[in-house]
């Protein structure tokens, strides 16, 4: 559940970056090529972050499943603990 929050934060930041870059390109009469390059860069960064998140999540879930199978207690890393 915590990784979902982090994904939401990354999506929010990336949307902010896209909107600011598009607004800067429109207000400064930027060429279409500059706008395309900016959006392509942001898209590649977003895709790499999503892939990293998926690999990390699959590793953490697999590790937790192995620990649970052995009867050990495991707490997920990067977890926001709201209730104690």
N, C-alpha and C positions, 0 to 999 in steps of 0.2 A: 504494500500500500504506500509505503514511503517513496519508493521509486516512481510511483504515479505522480506524487506531488512534485518531485524533482523534474519529471518530464513536463508537467504543466508549467513550471517556472521557466524551463528552457524554451518551450513553445511561446510563452508570453514575451520573453526577451527577444526571440527571433522575429516575432511579429512586429515588435517595436522597432527593431533594426530595419526590417523591410519597409515599414511605413515611413520612417525617417529618411531612408535612402531614396524612396520613390518621391517623397515630397521635396527633397532637395533637388532631385533631378528635374522635377517639373517646374519648380520655382526658378531655377537657374537656367532653364532652357537647355538642359543637358541632352546630348545626343542619344539616340536609341541604343547605340553600341555601348555607351558607358552604363546605361541603365541595365542592359542585358548582362554585362560583365559583373555588375554589382549583385544582381539577383542570382546569377549562376554561382558566384562565390558564396553567398549566403545559403543557397540551396545545398551546395556541397558540404558546408559546415554543418548544417542541420542534419543531413543524411548521415554524416560520420558520427555525430553525437547520438543519433537514434540507434545506429548499429552498435556503438560502444555500450549503450544502455542495455540493449538486448543481450549482448554477450555477457556483460556483467551480471544481469539478472539470471540468465540461464546457469551461470557458474554458481551464484549464491544459492539458488534453489536446489541445484544438484548437491552442493556441499551440505545444505541443511537436511536434505532427504537422507544422505548417508549418515549424518549425525543422529537423526531421529531413528533410523533403522538400528543403530547401535545402542539406542536407549539413552543417548546423551542429550542434555539440554542445549539448545542453540538459539542465540539471539541474532537476528539479521543485522548486518552492519548498516550504517547510515539511516537508521530508523528514528523517526521522530516519535518519542515516547510522550504521548499526551496524558494518558492515565497511568498513575503509578500505584 
